[in-house]
Amino acid sequence: MILTALAVVFALRFYPWGAVLLVPLFVFLKKKRWIAIVGVVVVLLAYTSIYRSVSMDGQVFKGTVVVDSDGKGYYRGFVPVCSSDVGVLSGTFQMNWHKYHCAVPVKVNTLETPLFRVRSAMENRLGSLQSGSLLNALVLGSPLPLRIQEQAIKTGILHVFAISGLQTTLLMGYVYRWSKNKIATMLLGLVLIIFYGFSASVLRSVLMYGVMLSIPKGRKLGLGGVAAAGLAASCLDPLFFTRTASLLSLLGAAAVVYWGDSKWSSVKISLTLLPASLLFFHSISLLSAFFTVLLVPVFTLLYALGILYVIMPLRLLSYLVDMVGMAILSLHELVELLPAWMLLNFSSREVLVILVGVVLTALLRRWWLPVLTCIALLLLPAQSRVIFLDVGQGSATLVQKGSYGLLIDTSDRAVVLRDVRWYGIRHLGLIISHDDKDHNGMQEQVMLSFHPKFMDPYKDDVISFGPIRAETVWPPPGMVGTDNELSKVIYLPEFNGLITGDVPAAYLPNGDYSFFTVPHHGAKLTELSLTSSVAVISVGKNAYGHPNKDTLKVLESKHMKVYRTDYCGDIIYEQGRVSCPSNR
């Protein structure tokens, strides 16, 4: 039975040649060949009712793409779509292969398929409730609204919304306890794998449950079973161990198996996963253990109620589901009132020191090692650098001095939230150059997530935030003009750099700078009075022709080295050197 299940999953994942593996089952199963027949039927039904053909011609894709906030979609086929393009996209798309976060694998599906219609019906039913966004994320794995996602990061329970062991184990467990039939249980697992689009965590969960069912009665699933499930998943999905979600799913399962039903097991599991959270996200929630113990049982109840409501849309049941869902959402809104330091962010160097300290403490078991780790963290020299964040067609510049960061503009991309955490910023100041969406679109969420010190300086104002110093050179107070004309220009004396926003070139101050940001994402320039060694263009896929060819010629004539975020990703200026992984 387990062999059949694995063969069917493999056939679905690597159709059509993978389906050949179903043929030997007729030889091995002998009297139970009907099981192999069921497997063949599952594969044929899946590919006749779920998958439809899509067409690709070089970098041009024609069809429908369903993209969530992680750059993932539903079902089969791969195409590079920017992770920021969330939602249902239809038509013909020109893909940008240069942007590193646009080269993520996105699965493709057409909306006309029966399974997608089932998902849409379930989303509509759950979405009609007040807590619909929460329920769709929990039950169907739909993208969380950004605000709820940020709240979940702060509480350390974002993993609950990943479709994994919580959902699959509950459903498969209910079916097995009700039917006592291993075949029916594994067939449900196959349906879940298809339904959730071969999600790594679902694949791992179903395989692990299959391993558990194959264990002789009286024996328990150990870490070897978790490892076996991980290896089986990697055979079906060669990229399994390269995905953060896969590794976290596997580590979570290992922690659950290791601690079992011991006292305070939920707290122990949360603490076990903290180093992994630090490694993958560069942040640790001080509230994680508390909220895991408090909310995971409530989420389990909400998931069960959500499934019941999808099957039986009774009014009384809808009230009950909404009551639990709204209680969770209300609690999450209170989380925003907590200080930002409840979520500690760490830089790459700090992460390395902490993880080395954790490993040595676990191996040597010496009480003084944690103390030595803390001393090493305190003695680390503060990093002083300017980071031009890759936010597509927008602007966000992070000036960093140790754990202090001055963010100049937020863009309209949620990636800016991740980057603030990734670079280890624990104290944030905020300046908005002007009122354009591609410069201030994420301002509200940045305020809610980090509680930054907001500054609104004008010409000749000195900016002081912790160890960071800056000066405003434009605009004068009381000036009347367009948004671009009033765009703030910030001078960084420590770096001799100029952050220009969208200001017209005529308003730029004269001088010789180490670097400057080209105004308005490289819009047309015919002349430029200032000089600089480095010119940085914050630009992404756009319909404006940015950066303009004439602008590039002007920069070249002044012997400036040009760096672009659409080619480089994040551009880092540190100690007079520019870091660009793949500049062209």
N, C-alpha and C positions, 0 to 999 in steps of 0.2 A: 504493500500500500504506500509506504514512504517512497519507495523507488518510483512508483507511478506518479506520485505527486511531484517529485523532483523533475522527472522527465517531462511532465506537462508544463511546469514552470519554465524549464529550459526551452521547450518547443515554442512557447509563447514569446519568450525573450529574444530568441534567435531564429524566428521563422524566416524562411521555410525549412532550411537545412537542419535546424535543430529538431524538427518534427520526426526526423529519421530515427531518433533515439526511442521513439514509441514502438517501432517495429520489433526490436528484440524482446519487448515485454511479452509478446505472444509466445515466445519460446520459454521464457523463465517462469511465467505465471501458470502455464498449463491449464489446470482446471478453473482458474479464476481469470480467464482471459477477458471476461466481461469488464474487469476493472480497466484494462488497457483500452477497450472499446470506449468506455466512459471518458478516458483521457483524450482520445482522438476526437470525440464529439465536442468536448470542451474547447479544444484548440480550433476546430472548424467553426463552431459557433462564435468564438471570440473574434476570429478574423473575418467572418462574414457580417457580423452585426456591430462590431466595435470600430474596426480600422477601415479607413478609406484612403485612397491614394492622394498624395500631394505632389506637387511638382516644384522642382528647384532647377534653376539655370544659373550656375555660377553663384553670384552673390544675390540673385533675385529669387525671392520666394513667393509663391502664389498659394493662397489657401487661408486657413483660419488658425490663429495661434491663441492659446489660452495661457497667459503668463501670470504667475503670482509674484509676490515681493521678493522671493529668493531666486528669481530667474528660472523657475521650474514651471512646467505646464503639465498637461494631462496626456497620458498614453504614449504613442509611438512616433519615432522620427526625431531628428535633431536638427536644429537650425539656430544660428547665433542671433539672439534678440536681446537688446539691452535689458538688464534686470530692472531698470526703472520704468519700463513700459508695462505697467500693471493693468490687467484687464483683458478683454477680448478684442483682438486685433484681426481685422479681415481685409483682404485685398491683396495688393502686390507691394512687397517691401524690399527696399534696397538696404542690405545689411552692411554695417560698418565693422569690418574685421580688425580695424586698428585699435579700437577701445578694448582694453583688457576685460572690462566687465560686460562687454557685449559678445564675448566669445564663449559664453556659458551654454551648456547643453539645454535646449528648451524643447520639450516634447510637443509634437504637433498632432492635432486632431480636428476633424471637421464637426461643426455643430449639429449636423443632421443625423448623427449616429444615435441609435436607441439608448445606449448607455449614458451618453451625455445628456439626453433628454430626461432620463431618470434622475441624474445628478441635478439638473436644472430644476426639476419639479421638487426635489428634496430641499434645494437651496431656497426656492421660493416659499415653501411651506415654513421652514425654519426662519427665513428672513422676515416673514410677516409678524413675528413676535418682537417685542421691545428689545430683547436681548439676542436678536437674530444673528448679529455679527459674531457674537461670542459662540453661539451654538453652531453656526456654520463652520467656524474654525475648529471647534472641538470634535464635531461629528464627521465633517466632510474634509477637513484639512484645508479649507478655504483661507485666503490671506486674511490676517487680522488687520483691522484698522490700525493705522500707525500709532495713534494715541494709546490704544489698549496694548499694543505690542511693546511700547516704551514702558508702560506700567508693569507689564509682565517681566521685562528685563530687570527693572528695579527691585521687584520682589523675588527674582530668581526662579520663577516658575514658568518661563517661556517654553521649557521642554514639554510641559503638559499639553500644549497645543499641537505638538508634532504627532502626527498619526503614527502610533507605534504600539508598544506593549499594552498600554492602558486600554486602547480601543480593541485591538485584535484579540488580546487574551480574554477580555470580558466576553466578546461575542462568541469566540470559539469555545470558551469555557462553558457558557450557557448551553450551546448546542450539544457539547459532549456530555454534560451532566443530564441533559434532557433526553438525549437519544442513546447514549452509551455506544455510539457508533463512530469508530475512528475514521472510516471512509467519508461519512457525511461531514465530519468536522474538518478534514483536510480539503474536501471540496469547497467548503465555505472559505477556507484559507485561500484557495486558488481564486475564488471570486473576489475576495478582498484585495489580493495582489493586483488583479486586473482593474478593479474599481478605483484603487488609489494610484494607478499608473506606475506600477513597479517601484513604488517608494522604497528606498533602501531600508528604512526602519520597519516597514510592514513586511518586507521580504525576510528580514532577520527574525522578526517576531513569529511569523508563520512557520518558518523553518525550525526555530527553536521549539515551538509547540509540537511540531512533528517529531522532533528528536525526543521530547518528553514523553509523547505517546508511545514511542518505540521502546522505551526503557522498560525492562521487566518489572512486574509488580513487586513492591517492597523496596525498590531502589529509588534514590532521589537524583534529580538533575544537578550535576555539579558544574564546575567551571569548564570541564572538558566538553560538556554538552553545549555551553555557550560558544566555545571555540569551534566546535563542529558546525554549529549554525552559521557562524561567521565565515568559515571556510566554504561551506556550501553556497552561501550568498555571494562570495567572491567568484565562485565558478560560474554562477548565473549572471553576475554583474561584475565584469573585470575592474571597474572603477569603484567598487564598493569601499575599499579601504582608503581611497583618496578623498572621500567626502566627509566633511565635519559631522553631518547628521548621522552618517553610518557609524562612525567611531563613537560618538556620544551615545547612540542607541546601544551599541555593543557594550560599552563601559557601564551604562546604566543597568543593563541586564546582568552583567557580571556582579555588580554591586548588590543587586537584589538577591541573586543566588547565594552570594557569599555571606551576607548578613542574615538572610532568611527571615524568620519570625522572631528574631532575638529582641530583647528589650531596647526600645528607642531605635528600632531598625530604620525608620524614616529619616531620623536625624543623622544616623550613621551613613546612610546612602547619600544624603545631601552633602555631607562633609567629604565623603569619598570622591564625589564628582567635582568638588571645588578646584582641585589642580587642573582638571580637564577644562573647566570653564575659564580658568586663568590663561591656559595655553591657547585656546581657540578664540577667545573673545577679549582677552586682556582686561577683564573686569571680574570682580567678585561682589555678590550681593550679601551684605551683612544680615539680611532678612531671609535668606534662602531657606535655611533649616526651619525657621518659625513658620513661614508661609507654606512650606511643603507639608508639614504636619497638619496645619490648619485647613488648607484648601484642597489637597489631593483627594481626601474622601468626599468633599463636596463636589469636586469636578467629576468624580466617578458616578455620583448620584445624578448629576446634571446630564452626563453622557447617556446613562441608562434611560432617563426621562426623555431626552431628545430622540433617541431611537424609538421609544414607545410612541411619541407624538408623531413621528414620521409615518409609523404604521397605522396608528389610530388617532386622527386629528380631532380629539374630543375637546370641547371648550374648557371643561374642568381641568383636563390635563395641561392645556395651554397656560392656564392661570398658574398651575403648580410649577411648570417649567420656567415661566417668566419670573415667578417669585424667587426661585433659586438663582437664576441668571442675573437678575437685577441686583440681588444682594451681593453677588460677586463683583459686578461692575461698580456698585457704590463703594465697596471696600477698596477697589483699585483706584477710584478717584481720590480717596483719602490718602493713598500712597503718594500722590503728587505733592502733598503738603509736607512730606518728610524731607529733611535736608538732603542735598545732592550727594553728600559723602556717605550715605547709606549704600551707594554703589561705588566701590573703589575701583578706579582705573589705574592701569600700570603700563609703562612703556615696555618695549621689547627687552631692554637690558634688565629692568626690574623683574620681569617675568622669568628671565633666565636665572637670576640670583635666587628668587623664591623657589623655583622648581628644583634647583640643585640643593638648596637647603632642605626641602621636603624629602627628596630622595635619600640624602645622607642621614637625615634624622631617622627615616624608616629603616635604613640598613644598619646604622651604628647604634641607634637608640641612646644617644648622649643628650642630656638635658641642656647642655650649653650650646648645642648646634642651632636651635631656633634663635637664641640670643645673638649668636654670631651672625646669623642671617639678617636679623634686624639691624645690627651695627653696619654690616656690609651695604644694606640698602641706604642707610643714612649717609654713608661715606661716598656713595656714587656721585660723581660730578654731575651737575645739572646740565642737561643738553640745551644748547642755545641754537635755535634754528628757525627758519621760515619755511612753512610747508604750503605749497600751492595745491590744494586738494582737487582731485579729478572729479568734478561734478557735472560733466557734460557741458552743455551750452549754458553756462552760468558762472558764478564766481564765489569762491570761499577760500580765504587765506588764513592760515593758523600760525601765529607767532608764538613760539614755545620757549619757555625758560624753566626747565625742570618740570614740576607738576603744574605750573601756571601757564595758561594759554590765553591769548587775545585773538578772538575770532573776528575777522573783518569780512562781513557778509556771510550769509548762510546758504545761498543758492536756493533752489526749490527741490532738491534731491535729498532723500532720507539718508543717503550714504554719508552725509556730513555728521550725523549723529554717531554712526559707527566709528568714523575716523577720530572724532574727539576722544572717544574711549580708547581706541586702538593706540593712540600716541601718548596715553597715560596722563591726560589732563584731568586734574582733580579740582582745580580752581579756574573758572572761566570768566573772562570779560568779553563783552560783545559790542561791536560797532557795526552799524548798517550804513553803507555808503549812500544809498538813495532808495527811493520807493519803486523798485522794479521787481517783478516776481522772481526773475532769475538771480536776484541778489538778496531778497528778503523773504522768499517763499516759505522757508522753514523757520522763520523767526519765532513764531508762536510755539512750535514744538520744542525748539532749543530752550526757550524760556521755561517751559514746563518740565523738561527733562533735566536741565542742569542748574536752574536758578542762577543764571550768570549776572554779573554786574553790568548793567546796560549803560553805555556812554554815548552821548550825542554831541561831539565836539565840533567847533568851528575854527576858522583860521586863527593861528597863533595860540590856540589852546594846547597845553601840554597834557598828554595822556600818561597816567601813572597807574599801573595795575600790578601789584606785587613787585617783582624785580623787572618787569617789562616797562620800557619807556618808549613813547612815541610822540609825534607832533602832527598837528593838522595844518596843512598848508593851503587848503582850499575847502569850502568857499568862505567868503567873508560873512559875518553875521548880518542878517537882515537883507541879504541879496535876494532879488526876485528873478526867477528864470525857470526853465524846464527842469525836469527831474535829472537829466543828464548834466545840465549846466551846474546844478547844485550838488552833484556827486562829490562826496568827500574824498580828498587826496591825503593819504597818511604817509608820513615820512618816518622811517625806522632808523634812528641815528646809530644804534649799535651795529647795524648791518649796512648802513648807507644805502638803503633800499627805499623804493617809492611804490606804494599801492595806489592805483589811479582810478579804480572803479570804471565808470562809463563817461568820465569827464572829457569834453572836447579838447583836442591837442593844444588849442590856443591858450587854455587855462593852465597848462602844465608849467611848473616852475623850471627855470633854467638850472643847469648844474651838471656835474659829472657823478654818476651813481654806479654802484656795484651791480645793481639790478633794478629793473622796474617792470611793472605789469603793463602790457600794451592795452590802452583804453578800449573799452567796448568790444572785447573779444577779438580784436584784430580788425575792426571796421576800417574803412578807407582812410588813409593818411596820405597827404601830399607833401607834408613837411613836418619836421620834428626838431625842436630847438635843443632839447637835452641830449646828453650822451650817456652811454652805459655799456658795460661789458656784456651784460646778459639781458635779454628781453624774454619775458614769460607771457605766453598767450593762453588764457583759460578759455577753452573752446571745446565744443562737442559737435555732434551731428546737428546741422542747421540748414535752413533754407535761405539764409542771408548771404551766403558766399564768404563767410568768415573762416579763416583770416583772408582779407583782401589781398590780391596779388600786388597791387601798388604799395600796400603797407609793407609787405615782405621785402619788396625792392628797396624801400626807404630804410628799413632796418639793416638790410644787407649793405647798403651804401655807407652806413655809419659803422660798419664792421662789428655789428652786434651778433652774438651767438644766440640763436632763437631756440627756445624750448616750448613745446606745445603739450598741454595735458592730454589731448586726444591721441598723441603718439607715446608720451612718456608714462601716463598714469599720474600718480602723485609726484610732484617735483619738489625736491628738498634742497634748500640752500643752507649750507652749514660750513662754517670756517672757510669761507671764500670759495667753496666747491659746490657744484651743482650735481645732484643725483638724478639721473634719468635712465631707467632700465633699458629703454629701446627707442632712443631718439632717432629720427630720420632726417 
